[in-house]
Amino acid sequence: MSKSKVQEYWQRNLRLIVILLVIWALISYGAALIAPALNNIVILGFPLGYWFGSQGSLIGFVLLIYAYAKIMNKMDDEYHIADTDTQKLTKTEEKVKIRKN
Amino acid sequence: MAAMSSDSGSIFQSKLVRYYGLFTLGFLALTVIILLLEISVGLSQGLIAGIYMVLTFGLYAVIGVATRTKALDEYYVAGRSVPAVFNGMATGADWMSAASFLSMAGTLWGIGYDGMAYIMGWTGGYVLLALLFAPYIRKFGQYTIPDFVGARFGSNSARVVAAVMAIIVSFTYVTAQVVGVGLVMQRVLGLDYGLGVILGLGGVLFCSFLGGMKAVTWTQVAQYVILIVAYLIPPIFMSVKLLGNPLPQLAYGQALQQIIQLEAQQNVAKKYVEPFNEPLSNAGAIAAIRQANGFFGTAMATPAPVTITDWRSTPWDFLALTFCLMAGTAGLPHILIRFYTVPSIKESRRSVFWSLFFIFLLYVTAPAYATLSRLTILKDVVGLSLTKEKAANGREVTTAIGADGKPLAWVTKMSSIGLMTIADANNDNKLQFSELTINNDLIVLSTPEIAGLPYTIAALVAAGGLAAALSTADGLLVVIASSIAHDIYFKTVNPKAKPTTRMNLGKGMIVVAAALTALLALPQLALVAQMVAWAFSLAASTLFPIVLLGIFWRRANFQGAMAGMVGGLIVTLWYLVNNYLNPANNIMGLSHLSSGVFGMIANFTLMIVVSLLTAPPPKAIQEMVDQLRNPVGEMSEGGEMIHGH
């Protein structure tokens, strides 16, 4: 990859990280900050503030990580970064084996 | 197994899915069969417990022997051949310790909403791992976290400081696991505590000694299956029994409403769903010092009891604790090295997703477990008449009379060994909620018994608790061994050491670490549990900032990293000790558990200021940072490393 491409790739990566971290902070710290108020809303028996702490934030975290993996892996394809590390590593490890023998 | 093309890789993966799928079904079938035998022919408790112990330990031993290895790559990083899903399960088991399995729901049971700091903290940290660390750690592609610190800051002293931090954190952590193993063996299986500790450590050693990270990883996958099955089943039973719905995670909203009503009727002071009402107190410190004095025969002065309620109903301590737990999670060495074991960067991203998914299954169930347990107590136990009874061990205890007119066996048993106390404060011979104290660590283990479920469920939970503690201990022993044998000995003292020497030293270190752990675990000091909670603050204030800036700020240099790590450690310890002994020493009501926040601020500030005041890192290191961020190509130094041995 050319230097400007790498730079562009890195900038896009950083932007995505910042967006996802803002959501991460809102669903955990944001929801906790207003938990006493949210508790006045009750859904299926769950006071909403309690629900965010016990379930909502967790579901959000799982989705955030899923989104990051999905978007970045797709971006890797876009920049023609093939998932070839396995093979490369295999080669070096084979070299090691040959040396050992 | 390390050398394989992607074709044989997918065959390998489908084989794994088949093996572990069959194993899961087999384990479920076994539980159903034992359950039916218990109900129909009255299988004895000893026999049930025996079957679970022999089968699970036997299985771990078989996997340990089958995956034993002599290759260094396999020993330290499982040959970098673990597919994302399985690495996720193994990380889940590695992560979920005795604290997650045994203590977390108990804490929620006791403090309600405020315990959510642990639920959010220990899962939200994975978002930081996924976004900020995992892909770069994989790209860096060496063996340990001190490797990264040493290479990034171009210094062996930084490496040694990081290795020492990793060892301290891992040691306290592994000791707590072993205490957990001893407790499970003692409470549920009726074994002697010391014998339980030795048996448990034997199991851990067998696996990690023979096969290192490779054996540990494949055992952890099996342990994950056992622990998750064990954790999900009791709440399902309770949910059916109490709410008539087999999905506790969805249904326990009704239980919350019943708790709110019962608490109002019974005038319970601290409400279960109400946020931010934990006071600051040094009761823990006083108890820990007294216990240590009793054990070692010392005469350390105990501080005067202090309780600070000024900061109740403010969110600051809750937020700070959550943040420390998140950053600590992301900075813990035994989790970070997991991302060396996957085959590629893409796979490392998927792997964090699977890790959190598997962890999520337990963490989303823990509040349901706690809530159903709390409802059982409020509904079925509070209000019972009290009586005195002589327990099996000869102690006379206050116990409660059950619906059948006889004293409740579990209340008598738990009270007689000091895990539960009933103090009839108003002498009305009726149990109030405030008159009842139960050891939090016991909620998960005892709930099946309290809720009147068959003994098979209790034995299953015990097997799950053991799996959780053993799998974490396994991973930690590998970290301790590699820190000493790889980071300190090979990288610093004797870079010419042969691979076989390094491997033998690593194996030797695992045995030494296990022996030290046994010595630390036997006295069952309360301080050990406390130290695990502190480990997160320590990791958050030392390793987290330097790994983060090491990746994201090219200008960060050696001087900055050292100043940051040392400064962060000092500030954290200073606040921690002062607040632990006297909670009147606090800033905005933050407890000693959240002390990492101050250390982290100090670390970041020092690292940035000192780096800017000194020369930028050498060109080679700046290029290394560029390489880290570029997902194409191999790290030159990482390549060197692999060629080297």
Chai-1 contact restraints between the chains, C-beta under 6 A:
chainA,res_idxA,chainB,res_idxB,connection_type,confidence,min_distance_angstrom,max_distance_angstrom,comment,restraint_id
A,M1,B,V632,contact,1.0,0.0,6.0,A-B,restraint_1
A,V6,B,N630,contact,1.0,0.0,6.0,A-B,restraint_2
A,W10,B,R629,contact,1.0,0.0,6.0,A-B,restraint_3
A,I17,B,L131,contact,1.0,0.0,6.0,A-B,restraint_4
A,W24,B,V127,contact,1.0,0.0,6.0,A-B,restraint_5
A,S28,B,M120,contact,1.0,0.0,6.0,A-B,restraint_6
A,S28,B,G124,contact,1.0,0.0,6.0,A-B,restraint_7
A,Y29,B,L319,contact,1.0,0.0,6.0,A-B,restraint_8
A,L33,B,P315,contact,1.0,0.0,6.0,A-B,restraint_9
A,A35,B,P275,contact,1.0,0.0,6.0,A-B,restraint_10
A,P36,B,P275,contact,1.0,0.0,6.0,A-B,restraint_11
A,L44,B,G253,contact,1.0,0.0,6.0,A-B,restraint_12
A,G45,B,G253,contact,1.0,0.0,6.0,A-B,restraint_13
A,G45,B,Q254,contact,1.0,0.0,6.0,A-B,restraint_14
A,G45,B,L256,contact,1.0,0.0,6.0,A-B,restraint_15
A,G45,B,Q257,contact,1.0,0.0,6.0,A-B,restraint_16
A,F46,B,G253,contact,1.0,0.0,6.0,A-B,restraint_17
A,P47,B,V273,contact,1.0,0.0,6.0,A-B,restraint_18
A,Y50,B,Y113,contact,1.0,0.0,6.0,A-B,restraint_19
A,Y50,B,V273,contact,1.0,0.0,6.0,A-B,restraint_20
A,G53,B,M116,contact,1.0,0.0,6.0,A-B,restraint_21
A,S54,B,P367,contact,1.0,0.0,6.0,A-B,restraint_22
A,Q55,B,V364,contact,1.0,0.0,6.0,A-B,restraint_23
A,S57,B,M120,contact,1.0,0.0,6.0,A-B,restraint_24
A,L58,B,T123,contact,1.0,0.0,6.0,A-B,restraint_25
A,L58,B,F360,contact,1.0,0.0,6.0,A-B,restraint_26
A,L58,B,Y363,contact,1.0,0.0,6.0,A-B,restraint_27
A,L58,B,V364,contact,1.0,0.0,6.0,A-B,restraint_28
A,F61,B,T123,contact,1.0,0.0,6.0,A-B,restraint_29
A,F61,B,G124,contact,1.0,0.0,6.0,A-B,restraint_30
A,F61,B,V127,contact,1.0,0.0,6.0,A-B,restraint_31
A,V62,B,L356,contact,1.0,0.0,6.0,A-B,restraint_32
A,V62,B,F357,contact,1.0,0.0,6.0,A-B,restraint_33
A,V62,B,F360,contact,1.0,0.0,6.0,A-B,restraint_34
A,L64,B,V127,contact,1.0,0.0,6.0,A-B,restraint_35
A,I65,B,A130,contact,1.0,0.0,6.0,A-B,restraint_36
A,I65,B,V352,contact,1.0,0.0,6.0,A-B,restraint_37
A,I65,B,F353,contact,1.0,0.0,6.0,A-B,restraint_38
A,I65,B,L356,contact,1.0,0.0,6.0,A-B,restraint_39
A,Y66,B,F353,contact,1.0,0.0,6.0,A-B,restraint_40
A,Y68,B,A130,contact,1.0,0.0,6.0,A-B,restraint_41
A,Y68,B,L131,contact,1.0,0.0,6.0,A-B,restraint_42
A,A69,B,R349,contact,1.0,0.0,6.0,A-B,restraint_43
A,A69,B,R350,contact,1.0,0.0,6.0,A-B,restraint_44
A,A69,B,F353,contact,1.0,0.0,6.0,A-B,restraint_45
A,M72,B,R349,contact,1.0,0.0,6.0,A-B,restraint_46
A,N73,B,K346,contact,1.0,0.0,6.0,A-B,restraint_47
A,D76,B,P631,contact,1.0,0.0,6.0,A-B,restraint_48
A,I81,B,P631,contact,1.0,0.0,6.0,A-B,restraint_49
A,I81,B,V632,contact,1.0,0.0,6.0,A-B,restraint_50
A,D83,B,S344,contact,1.0,0.0,6.0,A-B,restraint_51
A,D83,B,K346,contact,1.0,0.0,6.0,A-B,restraint_52
A,D85,B,S344,contact,1.0,0.0,6.0,A-B,restraint_53
A,T86,B,P343,contact,1.0,0.0,6.0,A-B,restraint_54
A,T86,B,S344,contact,1.0,0.0,6.0,A-B,restraint_55
A,K88,B,E634,contact,1.0,0.0,6.0,A-B,restraint_56
A,L89,B,R80,contact,1.0,0.0,6.0,A-B,restraint_57
A,T90,B,A3,contact,1.0,0.0,6.0,A-B,restraint_58
A,T92,B,I642,contact,1.0,0.0,6.0,A-B,restraint_59
A,E93,B,A2,contact,1.0,0.0,6.0,A-B,restraint_60
A,E93,B,A3,contact,1.0,0.0,6.0,A-B,restraint_61
A,E94,B,A3,contact,1.0,0.0,6.0,A-B,restraint_62
